[in-house]
C-alpha cells in the first residue's frame, strides 16, 4: 500500500494503447527504454495515469504517462525503481495501419505515425483491387522519400512483407518526436488499393 502512495496519480488523458509518451524523458539519442506494465491496481485509479520515480533526486522527478493498459515507456535509468514497485516488462510492440490507400500519402493524409522512440520492425502491404503498383512503392517520411523502403514491388492481389533486412532505415527521425510514415508510388498507383500495416517496437 505504501509504495502505491509514492506513485503520483494524475489525470486520465487517453493515449492510444501501446503508444505511451514519457513525460520528462531527455531529448537525447542516448536514451533507451524498457516497456513496463504496472501490477494490477487494488486501490486507486486504473487505466491511464501519470507515475513518478519518487526515489529520484532529479528535479523534477522523472514521470511517465501509462496507457489504458497500465503500461508505459520507461527510461532505462528508472527501470530498476519501477521493477522494485512490481512492474513487469510488457510486449514491446505496436501497430499502425491505414486501409484503402489509392494515392500518394502526404503528411496531411497519412495516419501511419511512428511514435516517439519507435523503430519499424516490419511493413506489410496488401493490394486488394487487383492492380499492381507501377514501379512499386517508396516508403519514407518528410525527410526522405525512401527512408524505410525503396521501390518495394507490389503485385496485384498480393501480400508483401518488408522484412528488417529489406528496410532501408529503421529508426524514426526525431527523438523524442514522432514521425509520419508516407507511401508513394514510384511511377503510378495504376488503380491499386493498398492496406498498409506498420509494426514497430520501442528502443
C-alpha positions as CSV (number, residue, x, y, z in Angstrom):
1,X,0.0,0.0,0.0
2,X,2.7,2.5,0.9
3,X,4.5,2.0,-2.4
4,X,1.4,3.0,-4.2
5,X,1.1,6.2,-2.2
6,X,4.5,7.1,-3.6
7,X,3.2,7.0,-7.1
8,X,1.7,10.2,-8.2
9,X,-1.6,9.5,-9.9
10,X,-2.8,12.3,-12.1
11,X,-5.2,12.9,-15.0
12,X,-6.9,10.4,-17.2
13,X,-5.5,11.6,-20.6
14,X,-6.3,9.0,-23.1
15,X,-3.4,7.7,-25.2
16,X,-3.6,5.0,-27.8
17,X,-2.8,1.5,-26.5
18,X,0.8,0.7,-26.8
19,X,1.8,4.3,-27.7
20,X,2.6,5.9,-24.4
21,X,4.7,9.1,-24.2
22,X,7.3,9.6,-21.5
23,X,6.5,12.9,-19.8
24,X,10.0,14.1,-18.9
25,X,12.4,11.9,-21.0
26,X,15.5,13.7,-22.1
27,X,15.7,14.5,-25.8
28,X,18.9,12.6,-26.4
29,X,19.9,9.8,-28.8
30,X,21.5,8.1,-25.9
31,X,18.1,7.5,-24.1
32,X,16.9,3.9,-24.2
33,X,13.8,2.4,-22.6
34,X,12.0,-0.5,-21.2
35,X,8.3,-1.1,-21.9
36,X,6.9,-1.8,-18.4
37,X,3.4,-2.6,-17.2
38,X,2.1,-1.8,-13.7
39,X,0.8,-4.5,-11.4
40,X,-3.0,-4.7,-11.0
41,X,-4.4,-1.8,-9.0
42,X,-6.3,-3.0,-5.9
43,X,-6.9,0.5,-4.6
44,X,-6.9,3.7,-6.6
45,X,-7.2,4.7,-10.3
46,X,-6.9,2.1,-13.0
47,X,-6.2,2.9,-16.6
48,X,-4.2,5.8,-18.0
49,X,-2.3,7.7,-15.3
50,X,0.9,9.5,-14.5
51,X,3.5,7.7,-12.4
52,X,6.7,9.2,-10.8
53,X,10.0,7.8,-9.8
54,X,9.8,9.0,-6.2
55,X,13.3,7.8,-5.3
56,X,15.0,10.0,-7.9
57,X,16.9,13.1,-6.7
58,X,16.3,14.8,-10.1
59,X,14.1,17.9,-10.1
60,X,11.5,17.4,-11.3
61,X,11.4,13.7,-10.6
62,X,11.1,11.6,-13.8
63,X,7.4,11.0,-14.6
64,X,5.7,8.8,-17.2
65,X,2.3,8.5,-18.7
66,X,0.9,5.0,-18.7
67,X,-1.6,4.0,-21.3
68,X,-5.1,2.4,-20.7
69,X,-3.5,-1.0,-20.1
70,X,-1.3,0.4,-17.4
71,X,1.9,0.2,-19.5
72,X,4.4,2.9,-20.4
73,X,7.8,3.6,-21.9
74,X,10.3,4.0,-19.0
75,X,13.8,5.4,-19.4
76,X,16.4,2.8,-18.6
77,X,17.7,4.8,-15.6
78,X,14.3,4.5,-14.0
79,X,13.5,0.9,-14.9
80,X,15.0,-0.5,-11.6
81,X,12.8,1.6,-9.5
82,X,9.6,0.6,-11.3
83,X,10.6,-3.1,-11.3
84,X,11.1,-2.8,-7.5
85,X,7.5,-1.5,-7.3
86,X,6.1,-4.6,-9.0
87,X,6.2,-3.5,-12.6
88,X,6.9,-6.2,-15.3
89,X,8.2,-6.0,-18.8
90,X,5.4,-5.8,-21.4
91,X,5.2,-6.6,-25.1
92,X,7.5,-4.1,-26.8
93,X,5.4,-3.9,-30.0
94,X,2.8,-1.6,-31.5
95,X,0.8,-1.5,-34.8
96,X,-0.3,1.4,-37.1
97,X,-2.4,0.7,-40.1
98,X,-4.1,2.6,-42.9
99,X,-6.5,0.9,-45.3
100,X,-7.6,1.6,-48.9
101,X,-4.6,3.7,-49.9
102,X,-5.2,4.6,-53.5
103,X,-2.9,7.7,-53.9
104,X,0.3,9.0,-52.5
105,X,0.1,9.6,-48.8
106,X,1.2,13.1,-47.7
107,X,1.7,14.4,-44.2
108,X,-1.9,15.6,-44.4
109,X,-3.3,12.2,-45.4
110,X,-1.2,9.6,-43.7
111,X,-2.4,8.2,-40.4
112,X,0.7,6.0,-40.1
113,X,2.5,7.5,-37.1
114,X,5.7,6.1,-35.7
115,X,5.6,7.2,-32.0
116,X,8.4,8.7,-30.0
117,X,11.3,6.3,-29.6
118,X,9.8,3.9,-32.1
119,X,11.6,1.9,-34.8
120,X,10.0,-0.1,-37.6
121,X,10.2,-3.9,-37.4
122,X,8.1,-4.8,-40.5
123,X,5.9,-3.2,-43.0
124,X,3.0,-5.3,-44.6
125,X,1.4,-4.1,-47.8
126,X,-1.8,-5.8,-49.1
127,X,-3.1,-5.0,-52.6
128,X,-6.9,-5.6,-52.8
129,X,-8.1,-4.1,-56.1
130,X,-6.4,-6.5,-58.4
131,X,-3.9,-4.0,-59.8
132,X,-0.1,-3.9,-59.5
133,X,1.5,-0.6,-58.5
134,X,3.6,0.6,-61.4
135,X,7.2,0.8,-60.4
136,X,6.5,-0.3,-56.8
137,X,6.2,2.0,-53.8
138,X,8.6,4.1,-51.8
139,X,8.1,4.3,-48.0
140,X,9.5,7.3,-46.3
141,X,8.9,10.4,-44.2
142,X,9.1,14.1,-44.5
143,X,12.9,13.9,-44.6
144,X,13.4,11.2,-47.1
145,X,11.0,9.6,-49.7
146,X,12.8,6.2,-49.3
147,X,13.7,6.3,-45.6
148,X,12.1,2.9,-44.9
149,X,11.7,1.3,-48.2
150,X,12.6,1.9,-51.9
151,X,10.8,0.6,-54.9
152,X,9.0,-2.1,-53.0
153,X,7.3,-4.3,-55.6
154,X,3.5,-4.6,-55.0
155,X,1.8,-7.1,-57.3
156,X,-2.0,-7.4,-57.9
157,X,-3.9,-9.2,-55.1
158,X,-0.6,-9.7,-53.1
159,X,0.6,-9.6,-49.6
160,X,4.1,-8.1,-49.4
161,X,6.1,-8.1,-46.1
162,X,9.1,-5.8,-45.9
163,X,11.4,-7.6,-43.5
164,X,14.1,-5.9,-41.5
165,X,16.9,-6.8,-43.9
166,X,15.0,-5.0,-46.7
167,X,14.3,-1.8,-44.7
168,X,16.5,1.0,-45.9
169,X,16.4,2.6,-42.4
170,X,14.6,1.6,-39.2
171,X,14.6,4.4,-36.7
172,X,12.4,7.4,-36.5
173,X,13.9,10.8,-37.5
174,X,13.3,12.7,-34.3
175,X,14.0,11.8,-30.7
176,X,11.7,12.2,-28.9
177,X,9.4,13.4,-31.7
178,X,7.0,11.2,-33.6
179,X,7.4,10.5,-37.3
180,X,4.8,10.3,-40.1
181,X,5.3,7.4,-42.5
182,X,4.5,8.2,-46.1
183,X,3.7,6.0,-49.0
184,X,4.2,7.0,-52.7
185,X,4.0,5.1,-56.0
186,X,7.4,5.2,-57.8
187,X,5.5,5.6,-61.1
188,X,1.8,5.3,-60.7
189,X,-0.8,3.6,-58.4
190,X,-2.5,2.1,-61.5
191,X,-5.8,1.9,-59.7
192,X,-4.3,-0.3,-56.9
193,X,-5.7,-0.2,-53.4
194,X,-3.4,-0.9,-50.5
195,X,-3.8,-1.8,-46.9
196,X,-0.6,-0.8,-45.1
197,X,0.4,-2.1,-41.7
198,X,3.5,-0.8,-39.8
199,X,4.7,-3.0,-37.0
200,X,7.1,-1.2,-34.6
201,X,9.0,-1.6,-31.4
202,X,10.5,0.8,-28.9
203,X,14.1,1.5,-28.0
